[in-house]
Amino acid sequence: MARKIPSPGPSPLALFDPVRSPTYRSRPLFAPIPRGHDLLTFEIPQQPAAKTLPLCEGLNIGPEEFLLAAGPCAVESKDQMQSSAELVAAAGANMLRGGAFKPRTSPDSFQGLGAEGLRILRDSGHRVGLPVVTEVMDPREVALVAEHAAVLQVGSRNMQNIPLLRELGRQNLPVLLKRGAAATIEEFLNAAEYIRREGNERILLCERGIRGFDPSTRFVLDLAAVPVLKSRSELPVIVDPSHGTGHRHLVLPMARAAVAAGADGLLVEVHPDPERARSDGPQALRPEDFSRLVEEIRELLPMLGKTLSPPRVNSTAKVQASAR
């Protein structure tokens, strides 16, 4: 009687060719999201109509208005912050950035000046007529930071800090939400949805790089995320080429590429003396580098129907701040 030969199982090629795999199932390129995500849309052929978001008095971001937020990674001192504010304002930035609370990998690294840093940042912005954006790390500190900033930033490490996102959703200030270093687009958009569900729809999405395997750059700046996010959401998208690359000589070319990809703004680190910076000096632009960046993006923006407009800040506020 003939002996029954057992089945050899799936071909070894199935390990490398998913079509040959017995568990293979075809699926669409963009997986559908359950109903209820009103902020998101996954109908790729019809891109959502982008909205113009008011950030503060006289400053918007949207299809025609470009945001350029610049300044040092961290507020280190009054002199350092005032010098930074003056140089970025003179070059053409329309928002001042700086960190008062710094989440660092090592507890021994500079953690920021806290509440004192907030006061220095606010006053430096007022002196030159620039609104400020700064990071908030703790739901218990949202009210404090909101007293000093025009825009509240959520850093990459806190993208999925749900209590923080919900508290920011209850504020009457715009929120700049950075993508987590290992977050998918879907996870990123769902984090934004936590903010929106609490009533705050003034949200800026910031692509700042994701983890990669090549140490040539600090992160992999995912510029494809810009058009992908715009195809799924009406929210403005900005790019941080400083954290995304980790090297100042790469910031300008990636800033140009971000503008060409359709970004609605840039978040750039600039320091008056990067070699002496207490945080992220290697990726901070020198004053002359930042001036060149502004000149080059000013040439690109009209081709895309955008303008870099200065904020129309009340001059009385500047005088009052200077008198403090």
C-alpha positions in Angstrom: 0.0 0.0 0.0 1.3 3.4 -0.9 2.6 5.4 2.0 1.0 8.9 2.4 3.6 11.6 2.2 2.9 14.5 4.7 2.4 18.0 3.2 5.7 20.0 3.3 3.8 23.1 4.4 4.1 26.5 2.9 7.0 27.2 0.6 10.1 28.8 2.2 9.5 31.6 -0.3 6.5 32.6 1.8 8.9 34.0 4.3 10.0 36.6 1.8 7.0 36.9 -0.5 3.8 37.9 1.3 1.6 37.0 -1.7 2.7 33.4 -1.3 2.0 33.3 2.4 -1.1 31.4 3.5 -2.0 34.2 5.9 -1.7 37.0 3.3 -4.7 39.2 2.9 -4.7 42.2 0.6 -5.5 45.5 2.3 -5.9 49.2 1.2 -2.9 51.4 1.5 -4.7 53.6 4.1 -6.5 51.5 6.7 -9.9 53.0 7.6 -10.4 54.6 11.0 -13.4 53.8 13.1 -16.3 56.4 12.9 -16.1 59.1 15.5 -12.8 60.7 14.4 -14.4 63.9 13.2 -11.0 65.6 13.0 -9.7 63.0 10.5 -10.6 62.0 7.0 -9.2 59.1 5.0 -10.8 59.9 1.6 -7.5 60.3 -0.2 -8.9 61.7 -3.5 -10.5 64.6 -1.8 -8.0 66.5 0.3 -9.6 68.4 3.2 -9.9 72.2 2.7 -7.1 73.7 4.8 -8.2 76.3 7.4 -6.6 79.5 8.5 -6.0 79.4 12.3 -5.7 82.6 14.3 -2.7 82.2 16.7 -2.9 85.6 18.4 -3.8 89.1 17.6 -2.5 89.9 14.1 -0.9 86.5 13.4 -2.4 83.6 11.6 -1.3 80.3 10.0 -2.9 78.7 7.0 -2.9 78.2 3.3 -1.6 81.8 2.6 0.2 82.7 5.8 3.4 81.1 6.9 4.6 80.8 10.5 8.3 81.1 11.3 9.0 80.4 15.0 12.6 80.7 16.0 14.8 81.0 19.1 17.0 78.9 21.3 16.2 75.4 22.5 16.3 76.6 26.2 16.0 79.9 28.0 19.3 80.1 29.7 19.5 83.7 31.0 18.0 87.1 30.5 20.8 88.4 28.3 20.9 85.2 26.2 17.1 85.3 25.6 17.0 89.0 24.8 19.8 88.7 22.3 18.0 85.7 20.7 14.8 87.6 20.5 16.4 90.6 18.9 18.3 88.6 16.2 15.3 86.5 15.1 13.0 89.5 15.0 15.5 91.5 13.0 15.8 88.6 10.5 12.1 88.2 10.0 10.7 85.6 12.4 7.1 86.1 13.4 7.2 84.1 16.6 9.7 83.5 19.4 10.5 80.0 20.7 12.3 79.0 23.8 12.0 76.3 26.5 11.5 77.1 30.2 10.8 73.5 31.1 13.1 71.0 29.4 12.5 67.2 29.3 15.9 65.7 29.0 17.1 62.2 28.6 19.5 62.5 31.5 18.4 63.9 34.9 21.8 65.5 35.1 21.3 67.6 32.0 20.0 71.2 32.1 16.3 71.1 32.9 15.4 74.7 32.2 14.8 77.7 34.4 11.1 76.9 35.0 8.8 79.8 36.1 11.7 82.3 35.9 12.4 81.2 32.4 8.8 81.8 31.4 9.0 85.4 32.6 12.2 86.0 30.8 10.8 84.5 27.6 7.6 86.5 27.8 9.4 89.8 28.4 11.9 89.1 25.7 9.1 88.5 23.2 7.3 91.7 24.3 10.4 93.8 23.9 10.7 92.9 20.2 7.0 92.5 19.4 6.9 88.7 19.0 4.4 86.3 20.6 6.0 83.2 22.2 5.6 79.5 22.0 6.9 77.3 24.7 6.6 73.7 26.0 4.3 72.6 28.8 5.1 69.1 30.3 2.6 68.7 33.2 -1.2 69.2 33.3 -0.6 71.0 36.7 1.5 73.6 34.9 -0.8 74.4 32.0 -2.3 77.5 33.7 1.1 78.9 34.6 2.5 78.5 31.1 -0.7 79.8 29.6 -0.1 83.1 31.4 3.1 83.7 29.6 2.7 82.1 26.1 0.6 82.7 23.0 1.0 79.1 21.9 1.4 76.0 24.1 3.7 73.3 22.8 3.5 69.6 23.5 6.9 67.9 23.0 7.6 64.7 21.3 7.9 62.7 24.5 4.4 63.9 25.7 2.5 63.3 22.4 0.5 60.6 24.2 0.3 62.1 27.6 -3.5 61.9 27.6 -4.1 63.9 30.8 -2.0 66.7 29.4 -3.7 66.6 26.0 -7.1 66.8 27.6 -6.2 69.7 29.8 -4.8 71.6 26.8 -8.1 70.9 25.0 -9.8 73.0 27.7 -7.6 76.0 27.1 -8.4 79.0 24.9 -4.9 79.0 23.3 -3.5 77.3 20.2 -1.6 74.0 20.8 1.5 73.0 18.8 1.6 69.2 18.9 4.8 67.5 18.0 4.9 64.0 16.6 6.3 61.3 18.8 9.7 59.9 17.8 8.1 56.4 17.2 4.5 57.5 16.4 2.6 56.6 13.3 0.5 59.1 11.4 -2.6 57.6 12.8 -1.3 57.8 16.4 -0.3 61.4 15.8 -3.7 62.4 14.5 -5.5 60.6 17.3 -3.4 62.5 19.8 -4.7 65.7 18.2 -8.2 64.4 18.5 -7.8 64.1 22.3 -7.3 67.9 22.3 -10.1 68.6 19.9 -12.6 66.5 21.8 -12.2 68.9 24.8 -13.2 71.8 22.6 -9.9 73.3 21.4 -9.7 73.1 17.6 -6.7 75.5 17.2 -4.1 72.7 16.8 -0.8 72.8 14.8 0.8 69.5 13.8 4.6 69.5 13.9 6.7 66.9 12.1 10.0 66.8 14.0 11.6 63.5 12.9 11.2 59.8 13.8 13.6 57.2 15.0 15.8 55.6 12.4 18.8 53.2 12.3 21.4 55.5 10.7 23.3 57.7 13.1 24.2 60.2 10.4 21.2 62.3 11.6 19.7 62.7 15.0 16.3 61.5 13.6 14.8 60.9 10.2 12.9 64.0 9.2 9.8 62.5 7.5 8.8 65.2 5.1 6.4 62.8 3.3 4.3 63.2 6.5 3.5 66.8 5.4 1.4 65.9 2.4 0.1 62.8 4.1 -1.2 64.8 7.1 -2.7 67.4 4.8 -4.5 64.6 2.9 -6.1 63.4 6.2 -6.7 66.6 8.2 -7.5 70.3 7.7 -5.0 71.2 10.4 -1.9 73.3 9.5 1.4 71.3 9.5 4.8 72.7 10.4 8.2 71.2 10.4 11.1 71.3 12.9 14.3 70.7 10.8 16.5 71.4 13.9 15.5 68.3 15.9 14.8 66.4 12.7 18.4 66.5 11.7 20.5 67.4 14.8 23.1 69.2 12.7 23.0 72.9 11.8 24.5 72.4 8.3 21.4 70.2 7.5 18.8 72.7 8.8 18.7 75.0 5.8 18.4 72.4 3.1 15.7 70.5 5.0 13.9 73.8 5.7 13.8 74.5 2.0 12.5 71.0 1.4 9.8 71.4 4.0 8.5 74.6 2.4 8.5 72.8 -1.0 6.6 69.9 0.5 3.8 72.3 1.5 4.6 73.0 5.2 2.6 75.9 6.7 5.5 76.9 9.0 8.9 76.1 10.5 10.1 75.7 14.0 13.9 76.5 14.0 16.5 76.7 16.8 18.7 79.8 16.8 21.3 80.8 19.4 23.6 83.8 19.6 26.5 81.6 20.6 25.7 77.9 19.8 29.0 76.6 21.0 28.2 77.8 24.5 24.5 76.7 24.5 23.4 74.5 27.5 21.0 72.5 25.3 21.2 71.2 21.7 24.0 73.6 20.6 25.1 71.5 17.5 21.7 71.9 15.8 21.2 75.6 16.6 21.7 78.1 13.8 24.1 81.0 14.2 22.6 84.4 13.5 24.0 84.7 10.0 22.7 81.2 9.2 19.2 82.1 10.2 19.3 85.3 8.2 20.2 83.3 5.1 17.3 80.8 5.9 14.8 83.6 6.0 16.0 85.1 2.8 15.8 81.8 1.0 12.3 80.9 2.2 11.0 84.4 1.4 12.0 83.6 -2.2 10.2 80.2 -2.1 7.0 81.2 -0.4 5.4 83.3 -3.2 5.7 80.3 -5.6 3.4 78.4 -3.2 1.0 81.3 -2.7 2.2 82.0 0.9 3.7 85.0 2.6 5.8 85.5 5.8 4.0 88.3 7.6 5.2 90.1 10.7 2.8 89.9 13.7 0.9 93.1 14.3 1.6 93.4 18.0 0.2 96.3 20.0 3.1 98.8 20.4 1.8 99.8 23.9 2.3 96.3 25.1 5.9 96.4 24.0 6.5 99.7 25.8 4.9 98.4 29.0 7.0 95.2 28.9 10.2 97.2 28.3 9.5 99.3 31.3 9.3 96.4 33.7 
